[in-house]
C-alpha cells in the first residue's frame, strides 16, 4: 500500500550553475535541467500539504529556500517538472523535509520593535521574511523612493506559497510589508541581519521537527482511506502499527495523538 503522496518542490534559479544546493548541504536533486537562463531544479518530497500544519511546514522550507538563494531570483514552479526533457533525473528516492533544515532562517535584531499588533498579521514567520526580502530586492531594482506596486508582492506570495483557498493570511502579510515601506518613502533602513545562532537554530529545528511529526501523522490519518485499519477493536489507535506505517517513534505518535484528539482534529 502506498503510504504517501509525494510532492514536488520545483524551482527556477536565474543564472545559476546547478551546484548551488551544495552550499547548504541539501540532498541531491531529483531533477536538474540546465537552460540558457539558469537551472530548473526539483526535489520529490514525502507527504502532501493537505492540512494547514503541513502547508505551514512546506511554506517554511520554501521561504527559507527563497531567502537562501535570493541572488538567483528563485521562483517556485507550481507544477511537476517535464520528465521527458533531457535532464538529470533520480526518481527512486523521495526526501523528508527535515533534510532541508540547513537552509537559512532570517532574523532582524529589532524585529519586535518594527512590527506591531496594528499590522494585523497572524504571525511573523519565514514566509513573512521571504516576502520582505523580495520587496527589498524590488526597491533596489526600482530605485529607492519609487513606490513598488502592491500587486507584485501579492503575486509573488501567492505564486510561491501554498495557501489552499484562503489567501487572506498571505495578503495580510503583503499589506503589512507594503505599508511599512510606504510609510518610510520606499527606502531600505540600515539594520543588522544575521542567521540564527546555534542555540536558536537548535530550538527552531526542534520546533520544525514537532510540526513535521504532527503534519505527517495528521496527513496520514486524514488523507488515508484505509486509516481505520490502524485502529484496534476497541476503537483506539494502534500506535505500534502507526509507527511502522509512517516511521515515527511510538512515544512521538502517542504524544501527538493525544494533542490532536484534545484539539478535535482527529477522533
Helices and strands as residue ranges (DSSP letters): E 7-14, G 20-24, E 31-35, E 38-45, H 52-68, G 70-72, E 75-76, E 88-89, G 97-100, E 106-108, H 111-114, G 117-119, H 126-142, H 150-160, H 168-182, E 193-195, H 198-223, G 227-230, H 239-246, H 250-262
